[in-house]
């Protein structure tokens, strides 16, 4: 290790890495397709059934695999070649997504739900595989920029995808071209990942403390044990999950806040999403600079506290312009927060367990998010939408306090290093 820290890599630097550029383009393209198909499925189910129950079932089918299949997917991602997992997931989703075009009648809605469940389950393998592969193609001091760019791109891609879905179904009253577009994006993603160096997908097995265990559930238990022994990972996981326990309700009640309380047209959602997406993209350009000066745990704690403040402020808005301003400001926190959490997972554990740790973080956040969404309507009926926002702000504030208390006193031996290394810190 040299006496001086390596120069941080910015977005332009990491995009100059051919393999990262391919993985990033694959993600961006397929995220546009995901955004298109997700909204189209909900619009189609609503048009065919006019049933909120059917919409809820479809929504659950799309989300549930993230905290069920996703947990087990992390185990297999730590056993199989990660590049091949990504390739197989892309090919499978080409076929599955084209199957959505079959669902043209109310009688076939159960088939749409089943295909949605399968497609989301396959995607639960792709995401942890990509996260675990990234440190093989980007040096550690470039991961903050790489992660922030990926997060900002995902937000923009989903907005673009939703716009395509709205245009197809709202103007042309059809959905099948959107499914074809989504299938094509997975095909392009496959071709891009195929060009990534095969060595990037191989798991480093040189760590004797983390041999590949024989049992799936034993492997999952080993991942949980690693999180429990690391205050850095535990603080990140509990802070993120607790925050989503509040923000899930915020997301569900956002449309009622705008339409019922502020009496603005739903079309304003595009402006709100655009403001947040713009801020996230702009924030991505400075994340590397911020993370070269602040520790990951400081960024996580501060961002969680900031989100609590913005959520509380949303409870008192009186105009759409205040909402846009607050969501724009919040976007500057979301990208650094997500980049810091991803970097913690990628740089603080051995390569042989990155898939499991990433899946545990994602599953905990998804579980909290779904729980919050389920409770949001109940509490909004008992109280008011704005009161629920105040409660959500309190939960986010508690998440920041929890993270701060767990992180307090962490030294350089446990904090993630941004020095390039063949493998990461062994927390066993």
TORRO-809342 format. One record per residue (C-alpha): residue number from 0; residue in one letter; x, y, z. Coordinates in steps of 0.2 Angstrom, whole numbers, plus 2048, in hexadecimal, padded with zeros to 3 digits. Layout:
BEGIN
PT,num,residuo,u,v,w
PT,NUM,A,X,Y,Z
...
END
This chain:
BEGIN
PT,num,residuo,u,v,w
PT,0,X,800,800,800
PT,1,X,807,811,7FB
PT,2,X,80A,81F,808
PT,3,X,7FD,82A,7FF
PT,4,X,7EB,825,7FA
PT,5,X,7E8,823,7E8
PT,6,X,7E0,830,7DE
PT,7,X,7CD,82E,7DE
PT,8,X,7C5,829,7CE
PT,9,X,7B6,834,7C7
PT,10,X,7A8,82F,7BC
PT,11,X,7B2,832,7AC
PT,12,X,7C0,827,7B3
PT,13,X,7B6,818,7B7
PT,14,X,7AD,81A,7A6
PT,15,X,7BE,818,79F
PT,16,X,7BF,806,7A5
PT,17,X,7B8,7FC,797
PT,18,X,7B0,7EE,7A1
PT,19,X,7A8,7FA,7AD
PT,20,X,7A1,804,79E
PT,21,X,79A,7F4,797
PT,22,X,792,7EF,7A8
PT,23,X,78B,801,7AB
PT,24,X,784,802,799
PT,25,X,77C,7F1,79C
PT,26,X,774,7F7,7AC
PT,27,X,76E,807,7A4
PT,28,X,766,7FF,795
PT,29,X,75D,7F1,79F
PT,30,X,757,7FD,7AC
PT,31,X,74E,807,79F
PT,32,X,745,7F7,79A
PT,33,X,741,7F3,7AC
PT,34,X,739,804,7AF
PT,35,X,72F,801,79F
PT,36,X,729,7F0,7A3
PT,37,X,725,7F3,7B6
PT,38,X,719,801,7B2
PT,39,X,712,7F9,7A3
PT,40,X,70D,7E9,7AE
PT,41,X,704,7F4,7BB
PT,42,X,6FB,7FE,7AD
PT,43,X,6F6,7EE,7A4
PT,44,X,6F0,7E5,7B4
PT,45,X,6E6,7F5,7B9
PT,46,X,6DE,7F6,7A8
PT,47,X,6DA,7E4,7A7
PT,48,X,6D3,7E1,7B9
PT,49,X,6CF,7F3,7C0
PT,50,X,6D4,7EA,7D0
PT,51,X,6DF,7F2,7DE
PT,52,X,6E1,7E0,7E4
PT,53,X,6E8,7DA,7D4
PT,54,X,6F4,7E9,7D3
PT,55,X,6FA,7E5,7E5
PT,56,X,6FD,7D3,7E0
PT,57,X,707,7D8,7D1
PT,58,X,711,7E5,7DB
PT,59,X,715,7D8,7E8
PT,60,X,71A,7CC,7DA
PT,61,X,727,7D8,7D4
PT,62,X,72E,7DD,7E5
PT,63,X,72D,7CD,7EF
PT,64,X,73C,7C4,7E7
PT,65,X,747,7D2,7EC
PT,66,X,746,7CC,7FF
PT,67,X,743,7BA,7FC
PT,68,X,74C,7B3,7ED
PT,69,X,758,7C1,7EE
PT,70,X,75F,7BA,7FF
PT,71,X,763,7A9,7F7
PT,72,X,769,7B1,7E7
PT,73,X,777,7B9,7F1
PT,74,X,77D,7A8,7F6
PT,75,X,77E,7A1,7E5
PT,76,X,786,7B1,7DE
PT,77,X,794,7AD,7EB
PT,78,X,795,79B,7E3
PT,79,X,793,79E,7D0
PT,80,X,79D,7A8,7C4
PT,81,X,795,7BA,7C5
PT,82,X,797,7BE,7B3
PT,83,X,78E,7AE,7AE
PT,84,X,780,7B2,7BA
PT,85,X,77D,7C3,7B2
PT,86,X,77D,7BB,7A1
PT,87,X,771,7AE,7A6
PT,88,X,765,7BA,7AE
PT,89,X,765,7C5,79F
PT,90,X,761,7B7,793
PT,91,X,753,7B0,79E
PT,92,X,74B,7C1,79F
PT,93,X,74B,7C3,78D
PT,94,X,73F,7B5,78C
PT,95,X,735,7B8,79B
PT,96,X,732,7CB,796
PT,97,X,72C,7C6,785
PT,98,X,71F,7BA,78E
PT,99,X,716,7CA,795
PT,100,X,70F,7CD,784
PT,101,X,704,7BE,786
PT,102,X,6FA,7C6,794
PT,103,X,6ED,7CF,78A
PT,104,X,6DD,7CA,794
PT,105,X,6D7,7CA,7A6
PT,106,X,6D8,7B7,7A7
PT,107,X,6EB,7B8,7A3
PT,108,X,6EF,7C4,7B1
PT,109,X,6F4,7B6,7BC
PT,110,X,701,7B1,7AF
PT,111,X,708,7C3,7AF
PT,112,X,70A,7C2,7C2
PT,113,X,713,7B2,7C0
PT,114,X,71E,7B8,7B3
PT,115,X,721,7C8,7BD
PT,116,X,726,7BD,7CC
PT,117,X,732,7B3,7C1
PT,118,X,73A,7C2,7B9
PT,119,X,73D,7CB,7C9
PT,120,X,744,7BB,7D1
PT,121,X,751,7B9,7C2
PT,122,X,755,7CC,7C5
PT,123,X,759,7C8,7D7
PT,124,X,768,7BE,7D1
PT,125,X,76F,7CC,7C5
PT,126,X,770,7DA,7D1
PT,127,X,77B,7D2,7DF
PT,128,X,786,7CA,7D1
PT,129,X,789,7DB,7C9
PT,130,X,78D,7E3,7DA
PT,131,X,799,7D5,7DF
PT,132,X,7A1,7D5,7CE
PT,133,X,7A4,7E8,7CE
PT,134,X,7B4,7E8,7D9
PT,135,X,7BC,7DC,7CD
PT,136,X,7BB,7E9,7BF
PT,137,X,7BC,7FA,7C8
PT,138,X,7CA,7FE,7D5
PT,139,X,7C5,801,7E6
PT,140,X,7C8,814,7E5
PT,141,X,7BC,815,7D6
PT,142,X,7AE,80B,7DE
PT,143,X,7A5,81B,7E5
PT,144,X,7A4,823,7D4
PT,145,X,79F,813,7CC
PT,146,X,791,80F,7D9
PT,147,X,78B,821,7D8
PT,148,X,78A,821,7C5
PT,149,X,781,811,7C5
PT,150,X,774,817,7D2
PT,151,X,771,827,7C9
PT,152,X,76F,81E,7B8
PT,153,X,763,812,7BF
PT,154,X,757,820,7C5
PT,155,X,758,829,7B4
PT,156,X,755,819,7AB
PT,157,X,746,815,7B5
PT,158,X,73F,826,7B2
PT,159,X,742,824,79F
PT,160,X,73A,812,7A0
PT,161,X,72B,819,7A9
PT,162,X,729,826,79B
PT,163,X,72A,819,78E
PT,164,X,71C,80F,796
PT,165,X,711,81E,799
PT,166,X,713,823,787
PT,167,X,70F,811,780
PT,168,X,700,80E,78B
PT,169,X,6FA,81F,78D
PT,170,X,6FB,825,77B
PT,171,X,6FB,815,771
PT,172,X,6F1,80A,77D
PT,173,X,6FD,7FB,77B
PT,174,X,70A,7F2,785
PT,175,X,713,7E5,77B
PT,176,X,720,7F1,772
PT,177,X,726,7F5,784
PT,178,X,729,7E3,788
PT,179,X,732,7E1,777
PT,180,X,73D,7F0,77C
PT,181,X,740,7E8,78D
PT,182,X,745,7D8,785
PT,183,X,751,7E1,77A
PT,184,X,759,7EA,788
PT,185,X,75D,7DA,791
PT,186,X,764,7D3,780
PT,187,X,770,7E2,77F
PT,188,X,775,7E0,791
PT,189,X,779,7CE,78D
PT,190,X,784,7D3,77F
PT,191,X,78D,7E1,789
PT,192,X,790,7D5,798
PT,193,X,796,7C8,78C
PT,194,X,7A5,7D4,788
PT,195,X,7AA,7D6,79A
PT,196,X,7BA,7CC,79E
PT,197,X,7B6,7BB,7A4
PT,198,X,7C2,7BD,7B3
PT,199,X,7B7,7CA,7BA
PT,200,X,7AA,7BD,7BE
PT,201,X,7B5,7B1,7C8
PT,202,X,7B4,7B1,7DB
PT,203,X,7C4,7B3,7E4
PT,204,X,7C6,7A3,7EF
PT,205,X,7D6,7A7,7F7
PT,206,X,7CE,7AC,808
PT,207,X,7CF,79D,813
PT,208,X,7C3,7A5,81F
PT,209,X,7B5,7A4,812
PT,210,X,7B5,794,80A
PT,211,X,7A6,790,7FF
PT,212,X,79A,787,80C
PT,213,X,790,778,806
PT,214,X,77E,77D,80C
PT,215,X,774,78C,805
PT,216,X,76D,791,816
PT,217,X,77E,78E,81E
PT,218,X,785,79A,812
PT,219,X,777,7A7,815
PT,220,X,77A,7A5,828
PT,221,X,78D,7A8,825
PT,222,X,788,7B8,81C
PT,223,X,77D,7BE,82B
PT,224,X,78B,7BA,837
PT,225,X,797,7C5,82D
PT,226,X,78B,7D3,82E
PT,227,X,789,7D1,841
PT,228,X,79B,7D1,844
PT,229,X,79E,7E1,83A
PT,230,X,797,7F2,841
PT,231,X,79A,7FA,830
PT,232,X,78F,7ED,828
PT,233,X,782,7ED,836
PT,234,X,781,7FF,837
PT,235,X,77E,800,824
PT,236,X,771,7F3,823
PT,237,X,767,7F9,832
PT,238,X,768,80B,82D
PT,239,X,762,807,81B
PT,240,X,755,7FB,821
PT,241,X,74E,807,82E
PT,242,X,74E,815,822
PT,243,X,744,80B,815
PT,244,X,737,807,823
PT,245,X,733,81A,822
PT,246,X,736,81E,810
PT,247,X,72B,80F,809
PT,248,X,71C,818,810
PT,249,X,722,829,809
PT,250,X,722,821,7F8
PT,251,X,711,819,7F9
PT,252,X,709,829,7FF
PT,253,X,712,835,7F4
PT,254,X,704,835,7E6
PT,255,X,6F7,838,7F4
PT,256,X,701,847,7FB
PT,257,X,702,84F,7EA
PT,258,X,6F1,84B,7E3
PT,259,X,6E6,84B,7F3
PT,260,X,6EF,858,7FE
PT,261,X,6F7,864,7F1
PT,262,X,6EA,861,7E4
PT,263,X,6F7,860,7D5
PT,264,X,6F5,856,7C6
PT,265,X,6FE,845,7C5
PT,266,X,708,84B,7B6
PT,267,X,713,855,7C2
PT,268,X,71A,844,7C7
PT,269,X,726,845,7B8
PT,270,X,72D,856,7BE
PT,271,X,72F,84F,7D0
PT,272,X,738,83F,7CA
PT,273,X,742,84A,7BD
PT,274,X,748,855,7CB
PT,275,X,74E,847,7D6
PT,276,X,756,83E,7C8
PT,277,X,75F,84E,7C2
PT,278,X,766,850,7D4
PT,279,X,76C,83E,7D5
PT,280,X,775,83F,7C5
PT,281,X,77E,850,7CA
PT,282,X,782,848,7DB
PT,283,X,78A,839,7D2
PT,284,X,797,845,7CC
PT,285,X,79D,84A,7DD
PT,286,X,79B,83A,7E7
PT,287,X,7AD,834,7E4
PT,288,X,7B4,845,7EA
PT,289,X,7A8,844,7FA
PT,290,X,7AD,832,7FE
PT,291,X,7C0,837,7FC
PT,292,X,7BD,843,80B
PT,293,X,7B0,83A,815
PT,294,X,7AE,828,81B
PT,295,X,7A0,81D,815
PT,296,X,798,81D,826
PT,297,X,798,830,827
PT,298,X,78F,831,817
PT,299,X,783,824,81B
PT,300,X,77E,82C,82C
PT,301,X,77D,83E,825
PT,302,X,773,839,816
PT,303,X,766,82F,821
PT,304,X,765,83E,82C
PT,305,X,762,849,81D
PT,306,X,754,83E,816
PT,307,X,74C,83F,827
PT,308,X,74C,852,826
PT,309,X,745,853,814
PT,310,X,738,846,818
PT,311,X,732,851,826
PT,312,X,732,860,81B
PT,313,X,727,857,80E
PT,314,X,71A,855,81C
PT,315,X,718,868,81C
PT,316,X,718,86C,809
PT,317,X,70B,878,802
PT,318,X,710,878,7F0
PT,319,X,717,86D,7E2
PT,320,X,726,878,7E1
PT,321,X,72B,874,7F3
PT,322,X,729,862,7EF
PT,323,X,734,863,7DF
PT,324,X,741,86D,7E9
PT,325,X,742,861,7F7
PT,326,X,743,852,7EC
PT,327,X,751,85A,7E2
PT,328,X,75A,85D,7F3
PT,329,X,757,84B,7F8
PT,330,X,75E,845,7E8
PT,331,X,76F,84C,7ED
PT,332,X,76F,840,7FC
PT,333,X,768,830,7F4
PT,334,X,777,82E,7E8
PT,335,X,785,82F,7F5
PT,336,X,77B,825,801
PT,337,X,778,816,7F5
PT,338,X,78A,818,7EF
PT,339,X,791,817,800
PT,340,X,787,808,805
PT,341,X,78C,7FF,7F5
PT,342,X,79E,803,7F8
PT,343,X,79D,7FD,80A
PT,344,X,797,7EC,804
PT,345,X,7A4,7EB,7F6
PT,346,X,7B3,7F0,800
PT,347,X,7B1,7E9,811
PT,348,X,7AE,7D7,80F
PT,349,X,7B7,7C9,805
PT,350,X,7B3,7C6,7F3
PT,351,X,7AC,7B5,7F7
PT,352,X,79E,7BC,802
PT,353,X,799,7CC,7F8
PT,354,X,78A,7C5,7F0
PT,355,X,782,7C0,801
PT,356,X,786,7D0,809
PT,357,X,77F,7DA,7FB
PT,358,X,76F,7CF,7FA
PT,359,X,76D,7D1,80D
PT,360,X,76E,7E4,80C
PT,361,X,761,7E4,7FD
PT,362,X,756,7D8,805
PT,363,X,755,7E1,816
PT,364,X,751,7F1,80D
PT,365,X,744,7E9,802
PT,366,X,73B,7E1,811
PT,367,X,73B,7F1,81A
PT,368,X,734,7FA,80B
PT,369,X,726,7EE,808
PT,370,X,721,7EE,81A
PT,371,X,721,801,81A
PT,372,X,716,801,80A
PT,373,X,70A,7F5,811
PT,374,X,708,7FF,821
PT,375,X,707,810,818
PT,376,X,6F5,80F,813
PT,377,X,6EF,809,824
PT,378,X,6F7,817,82D
PT,379,X,6F2,824,820
PT,380,X,6E0,81F,823
PT,381,X,6E2,820,836
PT,382,X,6EC,830,836
PT,383,X,6F0,83B,827
PT,384,X,6FC,83A,819
PT,385,X,706,848,820
PT,386,X,706,840,831
PT,387,X,70D,830,82A
PT,388,X,71B,83B,822
PT,389,X,720,841,833
PT,390,X,721,830,83A
PT,391,X,72B,82B,82B
PT,392,X,737,839,82E
PT,393,X,739,833,840
PT,394,X,73D,822,83A
PT,395,X,74A,828,82E
PT,396,X,751,833,83C
PT,397,X,752,824,847
PT,398,X,75B,81A,839
PT,399,X,768,828,839
PT,400,X,76A,827,84C
PT,401,X,76C,814,84B
PT,402,X,779,815,83E
PT,403,X,783,822,847
PT,404,X,783,818,857
PT,405,X,788,808,84F
PT,406,X,796,811,844
PT,407,X,79D,81B,853
PT,408,X,7AF,816,857
PT,409,X,7B2,80C,847
PT,410,X,7C4,80D,843
PT,411,X,7CE,80C,832
PT,412,X,7D0,7F9,835
PT,413,X,7BD,7F7,832
PT,414,X,7B9,805,827
PT,415,X,7B9,801,814
PT,416,X,7CA,805,80B
PT,417,X,7CA,80E,7FB
PT,418,X,7DB,807,7F7
PT,419,X,7DC,7FA,7E9
PT,420,X,7DD,7E9,7EF
PT,421,X,7DC,7D7,7E9
PT,422,X,7CF,7D3,7F6
PT,423,X,7C7,7DC,804
PT,424,X,7C7,7DC,817
PT,425,X,7C3,7CB,81F
PT,426,X,7B6,7CE,82D
PT,427,X,7B6,7BC,833
END
